[in-house]
Amino acid sequence: MGESTDYRPLEGIKVVELSTMVAAGSCGRMLADWGAEVIKVESAGGDMFRSFPKTFFVPCTMDENPLFDNLNAGKRGIVLNLKTLGGMDAMHRLLADADIFLTNTRPKALERLGLDYASLKEAYPKLIMANVNGFGEKGPKKDNPGFDTVAFWASSGFNADMMVDGPDSYPVYSSAGPGDIVTAMGLCYAITAALYKRSQTGLGDHVSSSLYGTALWCFHIMAVATEKQYGYTYPKTRENSAPTGAPFRTKDNEWVMTTILQIEKQWPILCNALGVPELGTDPRYNTAIKQRDPEVRKYLMKRFEEIYKTKTADEWCRILTDADIVNDRLAHYKDMETSEQAWANEYIHEVTCPNGKKSILVRPAMRSEKMGIPQWKRGPMLGEHTEEVLREYGYTDEQIEEMKKKEAAVQLDVSGYPHLDQSSILPDGMTGFSDGGQS
């Protein structure tokens, strides 16, 4: 799609982000990609996600923190102590000029700080407040903390019901992050809709989304199908899985999976591709109704297991693709960095950290023909732009120094990072480090 241009659909929109971890942070990243000015407000301890990457053996130092940078690319960062008068005064100056207040802070904490929507909407009628939470704003779990591992995956039914049932089976492990990011994408939709309506009415709104609610929406096909009146059941056993949609181990110990929706039309084609055309025309197996029978499924699964063992995953994928059957090898997370498809679409790119180390990171997949690929600008170091932003909002150098003395604000001491000199910080506060030429 080419390099980024001056066309940025959200240019001029100002976002104040008070968040930790993934969901709200990735929402802010996506808004920044599309042109919004995002100021990330942190406490002196910093966003928990600054240190979380070490769980996955990924560096999380101030000058090499690729996972944090990826969720916070394009933002500026300041440190305010909202428990001080000076820090809260600065926060309100930011909000008075903001279009969007983005946060995942829980309701009770927002109320204590006076930053809940009920407290802000009269003072800032044009402000759009955007909340992301674990379980929704009502009900017995409304005040519960919630990461996506629980609120999205476990609470929705995915972990328990998507395991393959058997004597030694156990629930599927949760993946860290996908539920957060899907929820954030939905929140971006709500924010941009509210911005559009505000352009007509001049008034802001309170928009929100939750991990649990998003999960129910994502998994609603399974949830509705398992209602008592319909009776579809999970978890499945391996033997009673659908042979047209289950993964099969191949000769090289990889796995290949197909998906066929029109059984009567595509079953003969699949069987021909697999080298067993007689199964494709056998009236015992060639209709969707017949393939629902548990004994039929058991037999076909055993036959297919033997067939797939005869060729490698790549060989089967070529054969199935030539037959126009939806298929792919079951990839591994580690395959991303060498994926020709990912590089071709610029879904991934190489970035350079301030200390010179390189990482391959993923971009949001949304595209605009006019905008092109958003330019990569790493996430802010903790308190990197505090003084810069405060000056923009009318604070004098003397007032800033007083705030720092009272610990109402913190500014990064750049002298601790000799490779990060002032010349590498652009006038708008964004860094000029290379992204490896991939964008």
Secondary structure, 3 states (H helix, E strand, C coil): CCECCCCCCCCCCEEEEECCCCHHHHHHHHHHHCCCEEEEEECCCCCHHHCHHHHHCCCCECCECHHHHHHCCCCEEEEECCCCHHHHHHHHHHHHCCCEEEECCCHHHHHHHCCCHHHHCCCCCCCEEEEEECCCCCCCCCCCCCCHHHHHHHCCCHHHHCCEECCCCCCCCCCCCHHHHHHHHHHHHHHHHHHHHHHHHCCCEEEEEEHHHHHHHHCHHHHHHCCCCCCCCCCEECCCCCCCCCEEECCCCCEEEEECCCHHHHHHHHHHHCCCHHHHHCCCCCCCCHHHCHHHHHHHHHHHHHHHCCCCHHHHHHHHHHCCCEEEECCCHHHHHHCHHHHHCCCEEEEECCCCCEEEEECCCCCCCCCCECCCCCCCCCCCCHHHHHHHCCCCHHHHHHHHHCCCEECCCHHHCCCCCHHHECCCCCECCCCCCCC
